Amino acid sequence: MPPTKIEISVKTIAFTALFLLSLWVLFLIKDIVLLLFVSSLFMATMEPSVKKLERLRLPRWLAIIFIYLFVIAILFITFAGIVPPLIDQSGVLIAHLPEVINQFGLTGIDQNLINSQIAQLGSVSGRILSFAVSIFSNLAAVLVVGVVTFYLLMERKKLSQYLARYFGQGIEQEVIRIVEKVEHRLGDWVRGELTLMTIVGILSFIGFRLLGMEFALPLAIFTGLLEVIPNFGPTVAAIPAILIGLSMSPFHGLAAASWAFLVQQIENNFIVPKVMGKATGLNPLVVILSLATGFRLAGIAGATLAVPVVLAISVIFTELYSKKLR
């Protein structure tokens, strides 16, 4: 039997080299890509509101500024009411952690090591006040995201012109349809997650206060924030509440675990179906693998943005596959 001869064309080699080079460049500028994706998420979230204000005969730039001012006002009012007690309770909580750990008698762990790690938390107030901007590394990055989002919203109306220039008149409408579906899914996901985080945080706070637990506010905020990470977030968020409850009494520990379980059941059976609807529609295994991959590539920020990235990719591939079948 004659040996099989495999020929690789110059075009294939060039395409492979260009593809690998593109991946390498994307890896080098992953921070910029992350920034653009976050800005795109915000754009998809605010675009429906901008369109509604435009129907009231407001210029697009004025509608965007109005939404920015509204969001800033809401954040300012929220932080003004929450941050001072949050700083006080969180400071007491961190100082209380060694005592909690000692009560459980965690053998095999050097207590000096635990205390040194807790001490590295640094200034409590500084850490909490900077938490809001930690996702984007610093305040300058947040401002950049805001500016980029503004320009993306301004240029959104010219999308058809740009697509017609690069893809031609025939493909332009099909690409716009896919882009609008991606924006719709991502916008639904962001709005749903914000609503879900708020509801779960409020329910947790009410339950912890009724149980007479200490540090109810920081525990509730921590629970609400971790809702952004599906599957793992609620479970991880329940651990500190249970430990703090057990440090008070076995009853408080059991009550905290029961309340966390009850909130998760209410969330899974009532809140998520109503709030999230079909915003994700992803298989749980896909979500878990996405979270693991995102965390490996970009830490907490990668895990947080893993689901919307997979959502966008799934919409694009679904639309392209459906078109191929048609």
N, C-alpha and C positions, 0 to 999 in steps of 0.2 A: 504494500500500500504506500503510495507516494506521500511524502511529508506535506502537511497542510501549510500553505503559504499565507501569512497574514500581512496585509498591506494597510498602512495608516497614512492617510493623505496629509499633505501639508496644512490643509484647511482645518482638519481635526486637531492637529497638534497646536495650531495657532489658537483655535477656540478654547482648548483645554488650558493652555497657558494664560490666555486672557481671563478665563473664568477663575483660575486659581489666584491670579493677580488681583482680581476684583474682590475676592474673599479676603485677601491679605489687607487690601486698602480699607475695606469695611471694618476689619478688626482693629486697624490702627485708629480709625475715626469713630469707634463705637460710641464714644461719649457724645459726639455730634449727632450721630444717628439716633441715639436715645433721646436727645433733646428735641430733635425734629419730630420724633414719634409722639412724645408727650405733648408737644405743641399741636400736632394733628389731632390728638385725642381731645384736647380742649376746644379746638376748632369744631370738631364734629359735635361736641356737647353744646356749644353756644350757637351754632348755625341756625337751628330752628327758631330760637328766640330772636336772633337778628332778623330773620325773614319776617317774623310777626311784627316787629317794630317797623320794618320797612313798609309793611302794608299800611301803617299809620302815617305814611308820607314822611318818615324821618330819613335823612341821608344815612347811608350805610355806616360811614365813619362815626356819626353821632350815635347811632344805635349801638355800635360796639362799645363806645366810651360809656354810654349809659349802663350797659351790662357790667362793664368793668367796675364802675363806681358802685353799683348795687352789690356786687360780690365783695368788694373791699369793705363796704359798710357792714355787711353781714359778718364777715370775718372779724372786723374790729370789735363789733358788739359782742360776738361770741368769745373772743379772746379776753376782752376786758372783764367779762363775767366769770370766766373759767380759770384763766391763768393764775391769778393771785392765790385762790384756795388750792389749786393744783400744785403750785410750788410749795406751799406750806405742808400739804399732806404728803407729797412725794419726798420732801426732805425728811420728814418723820419716818416714812416707810423705809427709806434707804438706811437711816440710822438704826431702824428696828430689825433689819434683815439678819445681822449676826445672832441676835437673840432668838429669832424664829428658827434659824438653822440649828442652834444649840438645843432647842427644845426637842427637835426630832432626833438628836444624837446620831448624826451622820458619821459613822465610824469610817476610818480609813482616809479621811479628808483632813488635811492640815488646816486648822482654824486660822493660823496666821496668813495662809495663802488666800483663804476666803476673805479675810478682812482687807488684805491688800488689794484684791480685785474690786471689792466694794469701794475702797478709798479712791480707786482710779476713776470712779464715776465723776469725780471732780465736783465742780460747783453745780448744785442741783438746779438752781434758777437758770444758770447759763445753758445747761443741757436742755431744759424744757423749752426755753424760749427759742433755742435754735432747732428744735425738733421739726417745726413746721417747714424749715428750709433744708433739712438734712437730705431729703429725697434728691434734690438738685445740687447738693454739695455746699452751696453758699447762696447768700442773698443775690449776688450778681447773676448767678445762673437763673434764679427765679425771674429776675427782671428781663433777662434775655428770652426766656420762655414766653413771658407776657408780650414782649415786642414781636417775637416771631409769630405768635398766635394772632396778634392784631393784623399783621401783614398777610398771613394766610387767609384770614377772614375777609380782608379787603380784596385780595386777588381771587377769592373763590368764585365770584361772579364772572370772571374772565376765563374760567377753566375751559369752557368749550372752545374759546379762541386758541388757547395754548394747545389743546389736544388736536384740533383741526390742523394746526401748523405742523405738529410732529407726526401725527398718524394719518392725516388726510380726512376728507369729509365723510368717507364711507364708514370708517371705523370709529370716528369721534363719538357718535351717539351711543354706541355699544360700550365704549370705555367709560363714558359719563354715567351710564346706568350701573355699571359695576362699582364705580367710585361712590355713587350715592348709596348703594346698598351697604358698602363697607362703612361709610360714615353713619348710616342709620344704625347699624349693629353696634358700632363702637360708642356712639352717643347714648344708645339705650343702656349699654353696659356701664358707662361712667355714671349716668344719672341713677341707675338702679343700685350701683354699689354705694354711692353717697347716701341714698335713702336708706339702704339696708344698714350701713354703718351707724347712721343716726338713730334708727329705731332700736337696734340691738344695744347700742350704748345707753340709751334712755331706759330701756327695760332692765338692763343690768344694774344701773344706778338705783332705780326704784327698788329692786329686789335687795341689793346690798344695804340700802338705807333702812328698809323695813326689818331686815335681820339684825340691825344694830351693828353691822360690821365696820371696822375701822378702814380708813383709806378708800371709801366707796367711790369717790370721784376719780382718782387716778386708775383704779381697777376698771371702772366702767369705760373710761376713755381708752385704756389699753385694749379692752375687749372689743370696742367699736372699731378701732384702727385695724386690728388683726382680721376683721371681717373681709378685708380686701384680698386676703389670701384664702381661697376656698379650701374646704376639707381640713387643712391643718390649722388654720387660724383660730377657729372657735375652740378647738381642743387645747391648743397651747395657751390661749387666753384664760382658760378655766383653771390652770395649774396655780398661778399666783393667788387667785381668790381662795382656792381650797386650802393652800398653805397658811394664808393669813387667818382664815377661819379656824383651822386646827390649832393655831397658836393661841387663839382665844379660848376655845373649848371644843370637845368632840362634836357637840351639837352644832356649833357654828360651821365647823368643817363640813359636816354632813349636809347642813342646810345650804351652804355655798355650792357644793357639788350638785345638789338637787336642783337649785335654782338655775345653775349653768346648763344642766341637762334639759330643764323645762324650756329655757329660752331657745336652746338649739332646736327642740322639737317644734316650738311655735314658729321659729324661723324657717325650718325645712318644710313644714306642712302648710303654713299659711302665708308668711311674709314673702319668701322667695318665689312661690308660684305667682303671687299677685304683683310683686314689685319687679322682679327680674323677667318674668314671662319667658319668652323665647330669646332673650338677649344673648345667651350663650349657646345652649343646645349642644354642648360638647360632651363627649363620653368622659366619665370620671377618670378612666385610665389615661386618656389624653391629657386631661387637666393635671393629673399627678406628674406625668412625664414632662409636661410643659413647665410646671413649677420647679422640678428638679433641674431641668436644663437651664432655665432662666436664672436660678440661684447660682448654678455653677459658673455661668458666664458673667453675671453682673451683680451677684449678691442679692440683697433684699430688694433693690430696685428692679433687678431682672426677674425675680420671682413675682413681684407685684405686677409687672407689665407683661408677664408671660402669657396670661389668658387673652388680653386684647390682641397681642401679636398673632397668636394662633387663630383667634376669631377672624382677623383680617385675612390671613392666609387661607383659611377654610372657605370664606365667602368667595374669594377670587378663584380658587380652584373649582369650587362648586359651580360657579357661573360659567367658567371656561369649559368644564366638562359637560354641563347642560347644553351649551351652544354646540359642542361637538356632536352630541347625540341628536340635536335637532337637524 
